[in-house]
Amino acid sequence: MNDSNLIEIILHASPVVQAAMIILAVMSLASWSVALAKSAQIRKSKRIAKEFEETFLATQDLQTLYYQVEMTHEESQGLSHIFIEGFKEFENLKSRVYKMYRI
């Protein structure tokens, strides 16, 4: 079957079949655009996670890292967000233990 036969088949199909083919083509394009957008988003997230991991492993003082990450908190996601929330909880527990043994 060559391209002209395929075009002829589509042109001579009933309106319902033509509508179904158009819907399928549009949905196919939409799904490919979503897949490509998600792929780009995943690549970006992996890059950001790798950068944070390298910074985390190279840092000696976690409190300094916390303040650095906290300054850019609106951009934090993934590992940096987990670190921020975990460090807040650590500081909270540390202050409670300090108060408990200080009495």
DSSP file (Angstrom, degrees, kcal/mol; ACC not computed):
  #  RESIDUE AA STRUCTURE BP1 BP2  ACC     N-H-->O    O-->H-N    N-H-->O    O-->H-N    TCO  KAPPA ALPHA  PHI   PSI    X-CA   Y-CA   Z-CA
    1    1 A M              0   0    0      0, 0.0     2,-0.2     0, 0.0     0, 0.0   0.000 360.0 360.0 360.0 129.4    0.0    0.0    0.0
    2    2 A N     >  -     0   0    0      1,-0.1     4,-1.7     0, 0.0     3,-0.2  -0.481 360.0 -95.2-103.1 178.2    1.5    3.4   -0.9
    3    3 A D  H  > S+     0   0    0      1,-0.2     4,-2.4     2,-0.2     5,-0.2   0.857 120.6  55.0 -63.9 -37.6    0.7    6.9    0.4
    4    4 A S  H  > S+     0   0    0      1,-0.2     4,-2.3     2,-0.2    -1,-0.2   0.885 107.2  50.9 -66.1 -36.6   -1.8    7.8   -2.3
    5    5 A N  H  > S+     0   0    0     -3,-0.2     4,-2.4     2,-0.2    -1,-0.2   0.897 110.1  50.1 -64.9 -39.4   -3.9    4.7   -1.5
    6    6 A L  H  X S+     0   0    0     -4,-1.7     4,-2.2     2,-0.2    -2,-0.2   0.918 111.2  48.0 -65.3 -43.7   -3.9    5.6    2.2
    7    7 A I  H  X S+     0   0    0     -4,-2.4     4,-2.7     1,-0.2    -2,-0.2   0.907 111.9  50.4 -63.6 -41.3   -5.0    9.1    1.5
    8    8 A E  H  X S+     0   0    0     -4,-2.3     4,-2.1     2,-0.2    -2,-0.2   0.904 108.8  51.6 -63.1 -41.3   -7.7    7.8   -0.8
    9    9 A I  H  < S+     0   0    0     -4,-2.4     4,-0.4     2,-0.2    -1,-0.2   0.923 112.5  46.0 -61.0 -44.0   -8.9    5.4    1.8
   10   10 A I  H >< S+     0   0    0     -4,-2.2     3,-1.0     1,-0.2    -2,-0.2   0.924 113.1  49.3 -65.6 -43.8   -9.1    8.2    4.4
   11   11 A L  H 3< S+     0   0    0     -4,-2.7    -1,-0.2     1,-0.2    -2,-0.2   0.822 114.1  45.4 -66.7 -30.6  -10.9   10.6    1.9
   12   12 A H  T 3< S+     0   0    0     -4,-2.1    -1,-0.2    -5,-0.2    -2,-0.2   0.417  91.3 107.4 -93.5   2.2  -13.4    8.0    0.9
   13   13 A A  S <  S-     0   0    0     -3,-1.0    -3,-0.0    -4,-0.4    -4,-0.0  -0.344  81.6 -91.6 -75.1 161.3  -14.2    6.8    4.5
   14   14 A S     >  -     0   0    0      1,-0.1     4,-2.5    -2,-0.1     5,-0.2  -0.285  37.4-107.8 -68.0 158.9  -17.4    7.7    6.2
   15   15 A P  H  > S+     0   0    0      0, 0.0     4,-2.5     0, 0.0     5,-0.2   0.838 119.8  55.4 -58.6 -33.7  -17.5   11.0    8.3
   16   16 A V  H  > S+     0   0    0      2,-0.2     4,-2.2     1,-0.2     5,-0.1   0.920 109.7  45.4 -65.3 -43.0  -17.6    8.9   11.5
   17   17 A V  H  > S+     0   0    0      2,-0.2     4,-2.4     1,-0.2    -1,-0.2   0.905 113.0  50.6 -67.2 -41.4  -14.4    7.1   10.6
   18   18 A Q  H  X S+     0   0    0     -4,-2.5     4,-2.3     2,-0.2    -2,-0.2   0.910 110.6  49.3 -62.6 -42.1  -12.8   10.4    9.5
   19   19 A A  H  X S+     0   0    0     -4,-2.5     4,-2.6     1,-0.2    -2,-0.2   0.907 110.3  50.8 -63.1 -41.6  -13.7   12.0   12.8
   20   20 A A  H  X S+     0   0    0     -4,-2.2     4,-2.5     1,-0.2    -2,-0.2   0.907 110.3  49.4 -63.2 -41.2  -12.4    9.0   14.7
   21   21 A M  H  X S+     0   0    0     -4,-2.4     4,-2.3     2,-0.2    -2,-0.2   0.892 111.5  49.0 -65.2 -39.4   -9.1    9.2   12.8
   22   22 A I  H  X S+     0   0    0     -4,-2.3     4,-2.6     2,-0.2     5,-0.2   0.928 111.7  48.9 -64.8 -44.5   -8.8   13.0   13.5
   23   23 A I  H  X S+     0   0    0     -4,-2.6     4,-2.6     1,-0.2     5,-0.2   0.922 111.7  49.3 -61.1 -44.0   -9.5   12.4   17.2
   24   24 A L  H  X S+     0   0    0     -4,-2.5     4,-2.1     1,-0.2    -1,-0.2   0.900 111.5  49.1 -62.5 -40.8   -6.9    9.6   17.3
   25   25 A A  H  X S+     0   0    0     -4,-2.3     4,-2.2     2,-0.2    -2,-0.2   0.915 112.9  47.0 -65.4 -43.1   -4.3   11.9   15.6
   26   26 A V  H  X S+     0   0    0     -4,-2.6     4,-2.4     2,-0.2    -2,-0.2   0.924 113.3  48.3 -65.0 -44.5   -5.0   14.8   17.9
   27   27 A M  H  X S+     0   0    0     -4,-2.6     4,-2.6     1,-0.2    -1,-0.2   0.866 109.6  53.5 -64.8 -35.9   -4.8   12.5   21.0
   28   28 A S  H  X S+     0   0    0     -4,-2.1     4,-2.2    -5,-0.2    -1,-0.2   0.934 110.2  46.6 -63.8 -45.7   -1.6   11.0   19.7
   29   29 A L  H  X S+     0   0    0     -4,-2.2     4,-2.2     1,-0.2    -2,-0.2   0.906 112.7  50.6 -62.5 -41.3    0.0   14.4   19.4
   30   30 A A  H  X S+     0   0    0     -4,-2.4     4,-2.2     2,-0.2    -2,-0.2   0.915 110.6  48.2 -63.3 -43.3   -1.2   15.5   22.8
   31   31 A S  H  X S+     0   0    0     -4,-2.6     4,-2.5     1,-0.2    -1,-0.2   0.886 111.2  50.7 -67.8 -36.8    0.2   12.3   24.5
   32   32 A W  H  X S+     0   0    0     -4,-2.2     4,-2.4     2,-0.2    -1,-0.2   0.893 109.6  50.8 -66.1 -38.3    3.6   12.8   22.7
   33   33 A S  H  X S+     0   0    0     -4,-2.2     4,-2.2     2,-0.2    -2,-0.2   0.908 111.8  47.2 -66.5 -39.6    3.7   16.4   23.9
   34   34 A V  H  X S+     0   0    0     -4,-2.2     4,-2.6     2,-0.2     5,-0.2   0.921 112.0  50.5 -65.1 -43.4    3.0   15.3   27.5
   35   35 A A  H  X S+     0   0    0     -4,-2.5     4,-2.0     1,-0.2    -2,-0.2   0.907 112.5  46.1 -62.3 -42.0    5.6   12.6   27.3
   36   36 A L  H  X S+     0   0    0     -4,-2.4     4,-2.1     2,-0.2    -1,-0.2   0.898 112.6  50.2 -68.4 -39.9    8.2   15.0   26.0
   37   37 A A  H  X S+     0   0    0     -4,-2.2     4,-2.1     2,-0.2    -2,-0.2   0.917 112.2  47.4 -64.1 -42.8    7.4   17.6   28.6
   38   38 A K  H  X S+     0   0    0     -4,-2.6     4,-2.6     2,-0.2    -1,-0.2   0.874 109.2  54.5 -66.4 -36.5    7.6   15.0   31.5
   39   39 A S  H  X S+     0   0    0     -4,-2.0     4,-2.3    -5,-0.2    -1,-0.2   0.918 109.6  46.8 -62.1 -43.6   10.9   13.7   30.1
   40   40 A A  H  X S+     0   0    0     -4,-2.1     4,-2.2     2,-0.2    -2,-0.2   0.892 112.0  51.4 -64.5 -39.7   12.3   17.2   30.2
   41   41 A Q  H  X S+     0   0    0     -4,-2.1     4,-2.4     2,-0.2    -2,-0.2   0.899 109.9  48.8 -64.6 -41.5   11.0   17.7   33.7
   42   42 A I  H  X S+     0   0    0     -4,-2.6     4,-2.5     2,-0.2    -2,-0.2   0.912 110.3  51.0 -65.6 -43.0   12.5   14.5   34.9
   43   43 A R  H  X S+     0   0    0     -4,-2.3     4,-2.1     1,-0.2    -2,-0.2   0.917 111.7  47.9 -60.1 -43.1   15.9   15.4   33.4
   44   44 A K  H  X S+     0   0    0     -4,-2.2     4,-2.5     2,-0.2    -2,-0.2   0.919 111.7  49.7 -63.6 -44.1   15.8   18.8   35.1
   45   45 A S  H  X S+     0   0    0     -4,-2.4     4,-2.5     1,-0.2    -2,-0.2   0.894 110.4  50.2 -62.8 -40.7   14.9   17.2   38.5
   46   46 A K  H  X S+     0   0    0     -4,-2.5     4,-2.3     2,-0.2    -1,-0.2   0.902 110.9  49.5 -63.8 -40.7   17.7   14.6   38.2
   47   47 A R  H  X S+     0   0    0     -4,-2.1     4,-2.2     2,-0.2    -2,-0.2   0.923 112.6  46.7 -64.0 -44.6   20.2   17.4   37.4
   48   48 A I  H  X S+     0   0    0     -4,-2.5     4,-2.4     1,-0.2    -2,-0.2   0.899 112.5  50.3 -64.8 -41.1   19.0   19.5   40.4
   49   49 A A  H  X S+     0   0    0     -4,-2.5     4,-2.7     2,-0.2    -1,-0.2   0.900 110.4  49.7 -64.1 -40.9   19.1   16.4   42.7
   50   50 A K  H  X S+     0   0    0     -4,-2.3     4,-2.4     2,-0.2    -2,-0.2   0.911 110.4  50.1 -65.1 -41.9   22.6   15.6   41.6
   51   51 A E  H  X S+     0   0    0     -4,-2.2     4,-2.1     2,-0.2    -2,-0.2   0.921 113.2  46.1 -61.7 -44.2   23.8   19.2   42.2
   52   52 A F  H  X S+     0   0    0     -4,-2.4     4,-3.2     2,-0.2    -2,-0.2   0.919 111.0  52.3 -65.4 -42.4   22.3   19.2   45.7
   53   53 A E  H  X S+     0   0    0     -4,-2.7     4,-2.6     1,-0.2    -2,-0.2   0.915 110.0  48.5 -60.8 -42.8   23.8   15.8   46.5
   54   54 A E  H  X S+     0   0    0     -4,-2.4     4,-1.5     2,-0.2    -1,-0.2   0.914 114.1  46.4 -63.3 -42.4   27.2   17.0   45.5
   55   55 A T  H  X S+     0   0    0     -4,-2.1     4,-0.9     2,-0.2    -2,-0.2   0.915 112.5  50.9 -64.6 -43.3   26.8   20.1   47.6
   56   56 A F  H >< S+     0   0    0     -4,-3.2     3,-0.7     1,-0.2    -2,-0.2   0.918 111.6  46.3 -60.6 -46.0   25.5   18.1   50.6
   57   57 A L  H 3< S+     0   0    0     -4,-2.6    -1,-0.2     1,-0.2    -2,-0.2   0.787 113.3  49.6 -70.6 -26.4   28.4   15.6   50.5
   58   58 A A  H 3< S+     0   0    0     -4,-1.5     2,-0.4    -5,-0.2    -1,-0.2   0.585  92.1  96.7 -86.6 -10.2   31.0   18.4   50.2
   59   59 A T    <<  -     0   0    0     -4,-0.9     3,-0.1    -3,-0.7    -4,-0.0  -0.647  48.5-173.2 -87.7 133.4   29.5   20.4   53.1
   60   60 A Q  S    S+     0   0    0     -2,-0.4     2,-0.6     1,-0.2    -1,-0.1   0.815  77.2  51.6 -87.4 -36.3   31.1   20.1   56.6
   61   61 A D     >  -     0   0    0      1,-0.1     4,-1.7     2,-0.0    -1,-0.2  -0.903  62.2-167.6-110.5 112.4   28.5   22.2   58.4
   62   62 A L  H  > S+     0   0    0     -2,-0.6     4,-2.5     1,-0.2    -1,-0.1   0.792  87.6  60.4 -69.8 -27.4   24.9   21.2   57.8
   63   63 A Q  H  > S+     0   0    0      2,-0.2     4,-2.2     1,-0.2    -1,-0.2   0.904 104.9  48.7 -67.3 -39.2   23.6   24.4   59.5
   64   64 A T  H  > S+     0   0    0      2,-0.2     4,-2.2     1,-0.2    -2,-0.2   0.919 112.2  49.0 -63.2 -43.4   25.4   26.5   56.9
   65   65 A L  H  X S+     0   0    0     -4,-1.7     4,-2.8     1,-0.2     5,-0.3   0.903 108.4  54.6 -62.1 -40.9   23.9   24.3   54.1
   66   66 A Y  H  X S+     0   0    0     -4,-2.5     4,-2.9     1,-0.2    -2,-0.2   0.935 109.3  46.3 -58.7 -47.4   20.5   24.7   55.7
   67   67 A Y  H  X S+     0   0    0     -4,-2.2     4,-1.6     2,-0.2    -1,-0.2   0.876 112.6  50.9 -65.9 -36.1   20.7   28.5   55.6
   68   68 A Q  H  X S+     0   0    0     -4,-2.2     4,-0.7     2,-0.2    -2,-0.2   0.934 115.7  40.9 -64.7 -45.7   22.0   28.4   52.0
   69   69 A V  H >< S+     0   0    0     -4,-2.8     3,-0.7     1,-0.2    -2,-0.2   0.879 111.4  57.1 -70.4 -37.2   19.2   26.2   50.8
   70   70 A E  H >< S+     0   0    0     -4,-2.9     3,-1.6    -5,-0.3    -1,-0.2   0.832  98.3  61.3 -64.4 -32.2   16.6   28.1   52.9
   71   71 A M  H 3< S+     0   0    0     -4,-1.6    -1,-0.2     1,-0.3     3,-0.2   0.830 112.6  37.4 -63.6 -31.0   17.5   31.4   51.2
   72   72 A T  T XX S+     0   0    0     -4,-0.7     3,-1.6    -3,-0.7     4,-0.6  -0.152  80.2 134.6-108.9  37.0   16.4   29.8   47.9
   73   73 A H  G X4  +     0   0    0     -3,-1.6     3,-1.0     1,-0.3    -1,-0.2   0.804  62.9  62.5 -60.4 -33.6   13.5   27.9   49.5
   74   74 A E  G 34 S+     0   0    0      1,-0.3    -1,-0.3    -3,-0.2    -2,-0.1   0.764 109.0  43.7 -65.9 -20.9   11.0   28.9   46.8
   75   75 A E  G <4 S+     0   0    0     -3,-1.6    -1,-0.3    -6,-0.2    -2,-0.2   0.518  89.0 115.7 -96.2  -7.3   13.1   27.0   44.3
   76   76 A S    <<  +     0   0    0     -3,-1.0     2,-0.3    -4,-0.6    -3,-0.0  -0.375  34.4 151.7 -70.3 140.0   13.7   24.0   46.6
   77   77 A Q    >   -     0   0    0     -2,-0.1     3,-1.3   -32,-0.1     4,-0.4  -0.971  48.4   0.0-156.1 161.7   12.3   20.7   45.4
   78   78 A G  T 3> S+     0   0    0     -2,-0.3     4,-2.2     1,-0.3     5,-0.2  -0.315 129.2   6.7  61.0-125.6   13.1   17.0   45.8
   79   79 A L  H 3> S+     0   0    0      1,-0.2     4,-2.7     2,-0.2    -1,-0.3   0.870 131.7  52.8 -62.3 -40.3   16.2   16.3   47.9
   80   80 A S  H <> S+     0   0    0     -3,-1.3     4,-2.5     1,-0.2    -1,-0.2   0.893 110.1  48.8 -65.9 -37.3   16.7   20.0   49.0
   81   81 A H  H  > S+     0   0    0     -4,-0.4     4,-2.4     2,-0.2     5,-0.2   0.914 111.6  49.0 -66.4 -42.1   13.1   20.2   50.2
   82   82 A I  H  X S+     0   0    0     -4,-2.2     4,-2.6     1,-0.2    -2,-0.2   0.911 111.4  50.6 -62.1 -42.2   13.5   16.9   52.1
   83   83 A F  H  X S+     0   0    0     -4,-2.7     4,-2.9     2,-0.2     5,-0.2   0.930 109.8  50.1 -61.5 -46.0   16.7   18.2   53.7
   84   84 A I  H  X S+     0   0    0     -4,-2.5     4,-2.2     1,-0.2    -2,-0.2   0.945 114.8  42.7 -59.1 -49.2   15.1   21.5   54.7
   85   85 A E  H  X S+     0   0    0     -4,-2.4     4,-2.0     1,-0.2    -1,-0.2   0.894 115.7  49.1 -66.5 -39.6   12.1   19.8   56.4
   86   86 A G  H  X S+     0   0    0     -4,-2.6     4,-2.4    -5,-0.2    -1,-0.2   0.892 111.2  49.2 -65.8 -40.0   14.3   17.1   58.0
   87   87 A F  H  X S+     0   0    0     -4,-2.9     4,-2.7     2,-0.2     5,-0.2   0.885 108.6  53.5 -69.2 -37.3   16.7   19.7   59.4
   88   88 A K  H  X S+     0   0    0     -4,-2.2     4,-2.3    -5,-0.2    -2,-0.2   0.935 111.2  46.3 -59.2 -45.6   13.8   21.8   60.8
   89   89 A E  H  X S+     0   0    0     -4,-2.0     4,-2.8     2,-0.2     5,-0.2   0.897 110.9  52.6 -64.9 -40.1   12.6   18.7   62.6
   90   90 A F  H  X S+     0   0    0     -4,-2.4     4,-2.6     2,-0.2    -2,-0.2   0.932 111.0  46.5 -59.4 -46.8   16.1   17.9   63.8
   91   91 A E  H  X S+     0   0    0     -4,-2.7     4,-2.3     2,-0.2    -2,-0.2   0.887 112.1  51.7 -63.7 -38.9   16.5   21.4   65.2
   92   92 A N  H  X S+     0   0    0     -4,-2.3     4,-2.0    -5,-0.2    -2,-0.2   0.941 112.9  43.8 -62.7 -48.4   13.1   21.1   66.9
   93   93 A L  H  X S+     0   0    0     -4,-2.8     4,-2.5     1,-0.2     5,-0.2   0.887 112.1  53.9 -65.2 -38.4   13.9   17.8   68.5
   94   94 A K  H  X S+     0   0    0     -4,-2.6     4,-2.3    -5,-0.2    -1,-0.2   0.905 109.1  47.8 -63.0 -41.8   17.3   19.1   69.6
   95   95 A S  H  X S+     0   0    0     -4,-2.3     4,-2.3     2,-0.2    -1,-0.2   0.877 111.5  50.9 -68.9 -35.5   15.8   22.1   71.3
   96   96 A R  H  X S+     0   0    0     -4,-2.0     4,-2.4     2,-0.2    -2,-0.2   0.920 111.7  46.7 -66.3 -42.4   13.2   19.9   73.1
   97   97 A V  H  X S+     0   0    0     -4,-2.5     4,-2.2     2,-0.2     5,-0.2   0.906 111.8  51.5 -65.1 -40.7   15.9   17.6   74.3
   98   98 A Y  H  X S+     0   0    0     -4,-2.3     4,-1.2     1,-0.2    -2,-0.2   0.919 112.4  45.5 -62.2 -43.6   18.0   20.5   75.5
   99   99 A K  H  X S+     0   0    0     -4,-2.3     4,-0.9     1,-0.2    -1,-0.2   0.878 111.2  54.1 -66.5 -37.3   15.1   22.0   77.4
  100  100 A M  H  < S+     0   0    0     -4,-2.4     3,-0.3     1,-0.2    -2,-0.2   0.901 115.5  37.1 -66.3 -41.1   14.2   18.6   78.9
  101  101 A Y  H  < S+     0   0    0     -4,-2.2    -1,-0.2     1,-0.2    -2,-0.2   0.600 106.5  67.9 -88.1 -11.2   17.7   18.1   80.3
  102  102 A R  H  <        0   0    0     -4,-1.2    -1,-0.2     1,-0.2    -2,-0.2   0.773 360.0 360.0 -76.5 -26.2   18.3   21.7   81.2
  103  103 A I     <        0   0    0     -4,-0.9    -1,-0.2    -3,-0.3    -2,-0.1   0.470 360.0 360.0 -70.9 360.0   15.6   21.5   83.9
